[in-house]
Amino acid sequence: MDSHNQEFIQLIDQALNIAEQLGASPQGEGNSNAEGLKKLIPILQTLKSQVLEDSLEASTQNSTLGLSRGVADWITPLDSPLLSAVGAIEAHYQINA
């Protein structure tokens, strides 16, 4: 695996870790982010599999994965580390994929 893919996997793992921590927070199912997290975690896991299998479609000039926009629709607060983490994934995808 090349260094770009290794870095990509690390960014995805970081976002997964943050998402799982948010999901395990004391608020549990009452957490306002819970529904979004239930959708995001499988998306991140699929993305990781695609990178590992080298089957992720290459980025074109302006294409994104849609993660930042999707998370920004439901995450509170907007300065959440999760939004920063998915933003880093998006930036890496646009530059290196």
C-alpha positions in Angstrom: 0.0 0.0 0.0 1.4 3.4 -0.9 1.9 6.2 1.5 -1.2 8.2 0.2 -3.4 5.2 0.9 -1.9 4.6 4.3 -2.5 8.3 5.2 -6.1 8.0 3.9 -6.7 4.9 6.0 -5.4 6.7 9.1 -7.8 9.6 8.4 -10.7 7.3 8.0 -9.8 5.4 11.2 -9.5 8.6 13.1 -13.0 9.7 11.9 -14.4 6.2 12.8 -12.9 6.4 16.2 -14.4 9.9 16.9 -17.8 8.7 15.5 -17.8 5.6 17.7 -16.8 7.7 20.8 -19.7 10.1 20.1 -22.1 7.1 19.7 -21.0 5.7 23.0 -21.4 9.0 24.8 -23.6 9.1 28.0 -26.5 10.5 26.1 -26.7 7.2 24.1 -29.7 7.0 21.8 -30.9 10.4 23.1 -27.9 12.0 21.5 -29.0 14.4 18.8 -26.2 13.1 16.6 -27.2 9.4 17.0 -29.1 8.9 13.8 -26.4 10.6 11.7 -23.7 8.5 13.4 -25.7 5.3 12.6 -25.5 6.2 8.9 -22.0 7.6 8.9 -20.1 4.7 10.5 -21.0 2.2 7.8 -20.2 4.7 5.1 -16.7 5.2 6.6 -16.2 1.5 6.9 -17.2 1.0 3.2 -14.8 3.8 2.2 -12.0 2.2 4.2 -12.7 -1.2 2.4 -12.6 0.6 -1.0 -9.3 2.2 -0.2 -7.8 -1.1 1.0 -9.1 -2.9 -2.1 -7.9 0.0 -4.3 -11.4 0.2 -5.8 -12.3 3.8 -4.8 -13.1 5.9 -7.8 -10.5 8.6 -8.5 -11.4 12.1 -7.7 -12.0 14.5 -10.5 -11.2 18.2 -10.2 -14.2 19.2 -8.1 -15.6 15.9 -6.9 -16.0 15.1 -3.2 -17.2 12.2 -1.2 -20.0 14.3 0.3 -19.0 13.5 3.8 -18.5 17.0 5.1 -21.8 18.3 3.7 -23.6 15.2 5.0 -22.2 15.5 8.5 -22.7 19.3 8.6 -26.4 18.7 8.1 -26.8 16.9 11.4 -23.8 17.4 13.7 -24.0 19.6 16.7 -22.0 21.5 17.5 -20.6 22.6 14.2 -17.1 22.8 15.6 -17.2 19.0 16.3 -13.9 17.1 15.9 -15.9 14.7 13.7 -16.6 17.4 11.2 -12.9 18.3 11.1 -12.0 14.6 10.7 -14.4 14.1 7.7 -13.1 17.4 6.3 -9.6 16.0 6.4 -10.8 12.9 4.5 -12.4 15.0 1.9 -9.3 17.2 1.4 -7.1 14.1 1.1 -9.4 12.5 -1.4 -9.5 15.7 -3.6 -5.7 16.0 -3.6 -4.5 12.4 -3.7 -7.2 10.1 -5.1 
